[in-house]
Amino acid sequence: RRNLVRYMLGMADFYFPIIEQVLDEHGLPIELKYLAVVESALNPVALSRVGACGLWQFMLPTGKIYGLEINSLVDDRRDPVKATHAACRYFKDMYAIYGDWNLVLASYNCGPGNVNKAIRRSGGKTDFWEIFPYLPKETRSYVPLFIAANYIMNYYCDHNICPMETNIPASTDTVQVNKNLHFEQIADICGVNIDQIKSLNPQYKKNIIPGDSKSYTLRLPQSHISIFIDQQDTI
């Protein structure tokens, strides 16, 4: 799936620095960023057949347990920063139980209940490869997939794979919005392409920031932040 790898490498330039910063804040291994490759192929609006959503593929109940806002206008599972914070809280909870990163990854895929069952059936073993036969089929391939993602995102050059060019700008910044705002209003006055606004702010489902209820974050290309601030009243 070389084209998919090219796409992921292109997106990694934008998403990996965001994810790495959050992992570092939580004191977690930076390599956990490759889990987002396995989960969503670095597509923040990815939706699975069972309803898991975002870079980290949170199901709705789990997302809410970990503090994500999900309603008809906003879905924080699609917000790279907030969803990564939620994933980090999950990783820490699971590491507190298992003390082993492979088991943390397995529990991320099939839930701690299935991992606990596999541990019991193996006679109390706590090593991923020893409980391997007792895990659900999909989870057995999950840790190897993580290892493969880790490999290909580092050694793509050896396989003549080049990152795809994307429309995401090299540098971006954020502003807080305290009023209802439509993406078209921002695009018209700031001169930013509406598709670019959408790709930078995937958490807003209807292209509306519902800022009248509370403060929300808007991400724009660095070059347009000052225009937005200058033109805020007009917008």
Disulfide bonds with the S-S distance in Angstrom:
none
